[in-house]
Amino acid sequence: MIHSIPARSRQKSLRHRMSRTNFLKGEVHVTQEQAQILRPETLIEEFKKNGVTHIITIPDSETNYLYELMVNEPSLDIIPVSREGESMSTALGLNIAGKVPVCLIQNTGMLESGDSIRGMALNAGFPLVMVVGYRGWTRHGVTPDTAATYTEPFLHAFGINYYLVEQDEDGDRISAAFAEARETRRPVVVLVGDEYHGFNR
């Protein structure tokens, strides 16, 4: 089931293009479009708040700025994998070693990782937060990209709860996902509905 998502949040159109920042009287004025995006710094702050030690991911051009921030964050170690399915077993090993891993993948990779999610994340019974880029999510009711069409049904089929995060003000949902994962000892997904806009440069 999906948590804490007011109807207005799901109906709100989130612009995918950042407007030019206004500089007036020496002050930086943030435009409405900029205020609506999810900044990568927000994820880093939530990771630190929840004691994350390792990020398991496949580096790509869509998240290069987020990747740079994670690399430069002393509290985080980055573990690159070649396929998303490898991230689940890697996360399990880190959990056994007393670490707090996060799997940072896209929904297409999550769909491909179904058996690894079943065998490692669900059957092993350990707390895991998966931050998943919601590719194709339009929030307008028309979803031409089947990656988005099958994302939530996939999570429902596996019985995995998830939190939709689209902008900075949704950041507390990330902490809620960590709290639920710890309490239930199950995987919980954070769906990044902005599809990582602002995460690349």
C-alpha positions in Angstrom: 0.0 0.0 0.0 1.1 3.6 -0.5 1.5 5.9 2.4 0.9 9.5 3.3 0.3 10.8 -0.2 -2.4 13.5 -0.2 -4.5 13.5 -3.3 -3.4 17.0 -4.2 0.3 15.8 -4.2 -0.5 13.1 -6.8 -2.5 15.6 -8.9 0.1 18.3 -8.8 2.1 18.9 -12.0 5.7 18.9 -11.2 7.7 20.7 -13.9 10.8 19.0 -15.2 12.6 22.1 -16.2 14.3 24.5 -13.8 13.7 28.2 -14.4 16.5 30.7 -14.2 17.3 31.8 -10.7 16.5 35.5 -10.0 19.2 37.6 -8.5 17.7 40.7 -6.9 19.5 43.0 -4.5 22.1 40.3 -3.9 19.6 37.7 -2.8 18.9 34.4 -4.5 15.2 34.0 -5.1 14.1 30.4 -5.7 11.5 30.0 -8.4 8.4 27.9 -8.0 9.7 25.3 -10.3 13.0 25.0 -8.3 11.1 24.7 -5.0 9.0 21.8 -6.4 11.9 19.5 -7.3 13.5 16.9 -5.1 17.1 18.1 -4.5 19.7 15.3 -4.2 20.9 17.0 -1.0 17.6 16.1 0.6 18.4 12.4 0.0 21.9 12.7 1.5 20.4 14.4 4.6 17.9 11.6 5.0 20.6 9.0 4.5 22.8 10.6 7.2 19.8 11.0 9.6 19.1 7.3 9.4 22.6 6.0 9.7 23.1 4.8 6.2 26.6 3.4 5.6 26.6 2.0 2.1 24.9 2.9 -1.2 24.6 0.0 -3.7 23.9 1.4 -7.2 24.7 1.4 -10.9 26.2 4.8 -11.6 24.6 6.5 -14.7 24.3 9.9 -16.3 20.8 10.4 -14.8 22.2 10.6 -11.2 25.7 11.9 -11.7 25.3 14.9 -9.4 23.8 12.7 -6.7 26.7 10.3 -7.2 29.2 13.1 -6.8 27.5 14.1 -3.5 27.5 10.6 -2.2 31.2 10.1 -3.1 32.1 13.3 -1.3 30.1 12.3 1.8 32.5 10.8 4.4 29.8 8.7 6.1 28.8 6.9 2.9 30.6 4.2 0.9 29.5 3.6 -2.7 29.3 0.0 -4.0 28.8 -0.2 -7.7 27.2 -3.3 -9.2 26.8 -4.4 -12.8 23.1 -5.4 -12.5 20.4 -4.3 -10.2 19.7 -7.9 -9.1 23.1 -8.1 -7.5 22.2 -5.2 -5.2 19.9 -7.4 -3.0 22.5 -10.0 -2.1 25.1 -7.3 -1.5 22.7 -5.5 0.8 22.1 -8.7 2.7 25.8 -9.3 3.3 26.2 -5.7 4.5 23.3 -6.1 6.9 24.8 -9.3 8.3 28.0 -7.3 8.9 26.1 -4.7 10.9 25.9 -2.0 8.2 23.0 0.0 6.9 22.8 -0.3 3.1 20.5 1.3 0.6 19.8 0.1 -2.9 19.6 3.0 -5.3 18.1 1.7 -8.6 15.6 2.5 -11.3 12.2 0.9 -11.7 13.3 -0.9 -14.8 16.1 -2.6 -12.8 13.7 -3.4 -10.0 11.4 -5.2 -12.4 14.3 -7.2 -13.6 15.4 -8.0 -10.0 12.2 -9.7 -9.0 13.7 -13.1 -8.1 16.5 -11.5 -6.1 14.0 -9.3 -4.3 12.0 -12.5 -3.5 14.9 -14.7 -2.5 17.1 -12.1 -0.7 15.2 -9.1 0.4 11.9 -10.8 1.3 12.8 -14.4 2.3 15.9 -13.4 4.3 13.9 -11.0 6.4 16.1 -8.0 6.9 15.4 -4.3 6.9 16.2 -2.7 3.5 15.2 0.6 2.0 15.3 0.7 -1.8 15.3 4.1 -3.5 13.7 3.6 -6.9 13.6 6.1 -9.7 10.0 6.1 -11.0 10.8 6.3 -14.7 7.7 7.2 -16.8 5.7 8.6 -13.9 3.6 11.5 -15.2 1.2 12.1 -12.3 -1.4 13.0 -14.9 -3.2 9.6 -15.3 -1.7 9.0 -18.7 1.3 6.8 -18.6 2.8 5.9 -22.0 5.9 4.3 -20.5 5.2 0.7 -19.4 8.0 0.9 -16.9 5.8 3.2 -14.8 2.6 1.2 -15.7 4.0 -1.9 -14.0 5.9 -0.3 -11.1 3.2 -0.1 -8.5 1.4 -3.4 -9.5 4.9 -5.1 -9.1 5.2 -3.8 -5.6 1.7 -4.8 -4.7 2.3 -8.3 -6.1 5.3 -8.7 -3.9 3.6 -7.1 -0.9 6.2 -4.3 -0.6 5.0 -1.1 0.9 6.3 2.2 -0.7 6.4 5.9 -0.2 6.1 8.3 -3.1 8.6 11.2 -2.9 8.3 14.0 -5.5 9.8 17.2 -3.9 11.8 18.4 -0.9 8.7 18.7 1.4 8.2 14.9 1.0 11.6 14.2 2.5 10.2 13.0 5.8 8.6 10.1 4.0 12.2 8.8 3.4 12.7 8.6 7.2 9.3 6.9 7.5 10.4 4.3 5.1 13.5 3.6 7.2 11.4 3.4 10.3 9.0 0.9 8.7 11.9 -1.3 7.4 13.5 -1.5 10.8 10.2 -2.3 12.5 9.0 -4.9 10.1 12.4 -6.3 9.0 11.2 -6.1 5.4 12.1 -4.1 2.3 10.4 -0.8 1.9 10.6 1.3 -1.3 11.0 5.0 -1.8 9.6 5.9 -5.2 11.3 9.0 -6.6 8.4 10.4 -8.6 10.5 13.3 -10.0 12.6 10.7 -11.9 15.8 12.2 -10.5 15.4 15.7 -12.0 18.0 17.8 -10.3 20.1 14.7 -9.7 22.2 15.2 -12.8 24.2 18.2 -14.1 
